[in-house]
Amino acid sequence: MNKAIILSRVSSSPQDIEQQTAQLKAYAASLGYDTSNQIVIETVESAIKLSEEERQGLNMLKWYIENDSIDCVICWEPSRISRQQKTLYSIRDYLLEHKIQLYILNPFIKLLTDDRTQFDTTANIAFSIYCTLSENEMSIKASRFARAKSKLRNQGKKFAGATIFGYQKDKDKNCVPHPLYSTIVVALFNKYLDNDYSLVETYKWAAEQWPQVFDILEYRKMQSKIKHILNNTIYRDGNWCYPALIDTNVFDKVQTKLKASICRSKYGSKRNLLCRGKIYCGHCGNKLVGCCGNVNAYVCSTDKLHSLQMSIKAADWLMWHVVTDIVNIAGSVDNVQTITQLSKTIEDKKVYIGLLNDTIAKLEIKQVKLLDLYMDDTINKETYLKRNKTLDDQIRVYKHDIDNISIQIQQLEYSVKSNVVKAIDINNIDDFDTKMDLVRQYINKMTLYKEDKTIYIKFSYRMPLVVPDCTYLYKHGKIYRQNYDGTLDWIY
C-alpha cells in the first residue's frame, strides 16, 4: 500500500507539535493509512524567515516523494507548509507534478481532483486565499511590531536590545544614566584629557579604579573599548533615547587628541614581507609583526613569556618553499580523478549534515515533551533543568559539527572550482606580487610554537591539498624538516 506523509511544523520549541501530529495521524487512519504506512515529518523551524531550500521539513518531504511510494500529504493548515506565498505555490505545483494528493484539515481542502491530473477548482481558490492570509498575517504582526516600536520611540523609550555602556533602562523602558557606569564614562573622558594619558594608560587606570568592569590583564586587547567610548557621539549629543553625558567642549578636545595620537608610517612605502598577515603565534593566537632594522624578524609583541620571533629572511624562505611544493605536487595530480573524489566527499558530507539536522530536530522535540512534563507537574524543576541542559549541550555539539562540516564543504567546493592547479614554472617566479598572490591563494596560516629554544612550525591551507603534513623546526637560525621517524633534515 502507498504511504501518507504527516507534515507537522511549529516555529518555536514551546509550541505543541504532538497534538498537531496526533490529529493528522488520526485523519490518516480514517483514510485507511495504518501506522506502518504513515511517515511523520515533525520540524521546529521558521516558515517566514527560511526559504524553500532552507526548510528541512520540505526537503524531507521531497526526498520521501522521490524515493518512496507516497500517495498523499496531510497537514493541519496552509501556514504549516509555509507562510511565504512563493513557497506555498511551489509546493502546490510540485505535488501536482508528482500526482500527490494534499489534504489540509483547517480549513478542509482536498487540493487535487480524484484523477490527480489537475487542481480542484474550489479547493484551489480556497488554497490561494489562505496562502495570501498566511503571509499577510505575518505582515500584520510586523506592522504591529513596527507601530509599537515607533510609539515607544516617540515617547523616548527603548524598545529592545542592549543599552549603551553608561546607561540602563528603568521600569518604564526609559534609558537613564547608570549610577556607576555613567560616572565611569565621565571619568574616562576627563582622565584621558586632563592627565595626557594614552589609551593604554587610561585603561590601566580604569582597571585599577573599577576592576569589576575592566580586566587589568586585558589592557592591550581592551584598550579599543576605551577608544570606542571616547569616540561615541551619543555621549555628547544624546538622541531620542539616550540623554547626553559629556560636555561638547570636552568631547571635541578628546577627538582632537585621538586624531593626533594616530601612528603613521615614517616612509611612504613598506618592505615586501611574504609572511605578512599569514604568520601567527601558537601560544596567544596573535599575528606576528615584521620588525626591520636591527631586529629584522617577525615578532609576537604580546607574548613576552615566550619571546617568540623568527628571522624575516628564514620565515619568507620557508613560506615560499612550502608554496613551491604545493604548486609542483598539485600540478602533477590527475585533475579528473581528484575532482571526482572531492565531489564524492562533498556529497557524503552533505548527507551527514542532513543526518545531524534530523538528530537536532528529534532532540528539540524531546525538549518540547520535557517541557510538557514539567508544566504538568510530572517532573520537578530541578529534573527539568538538568535534562533540558543535557539536551541543549547535545544540540550545541551537533550544531558545532554542522558549522565545521559546512566550512569543510566550502573549502572542498573551492578546490573543485579551481580544477586543481595546473603545473606552472614556479621556480622562475621573481615578482613579489605574484609570489604574494600564490601565498594568499594556498596558505591559511603559518603557526609558530616555541619549546625551550626551538620553534616548531605548522602550516594550514585554504583548501584541501595533496601535500605531506610536515612539521618544520627553526633553531639557531636554521630550518629543519621533521620526518615521520623523528629524524631531521636540514633544508635552510
Protein Blocks (a to p, Z undefined) as FASTA:
>chain_A
ZZdddddddfbfklcfklmmmmmmmmmmmnopafklcccddddddfklpcfklmmklmmm
mmmmmmcccfbdcdfblklmpmcfklmmmmmmmmmmnopacddfbdcddfbafkopaccf
klmmmmmmmmmmmmmmmmmmmmmmmmmmmmmmmnopafbdcddehiacdfkopacddfkl
mmmmmmmmmmmmmnopafklmmmmmmmmmmmlpcfklmmmmmmmmmmmmmmmklmnopfk
lccfbdfklmmmmmmmmmmmpccdfbfbdcddfkgopaccfklopacdddehjnopacdf
klmmnopacdfklmmmmmmmmmmmmmmmmmmpcfklmmmmmmmmmmmmmmmmmmmmmmmm
mmmmmmmmmmmmmmnomacfklmmmmmmmmmmmmmmmmmmmmmmmmmmmmmmmmmmnnpa
adddfklccbfklmmmmmmmmmmbdcdddehjbccdddddfbdcdddddddddeehiacd
ddfkopacdfZZ
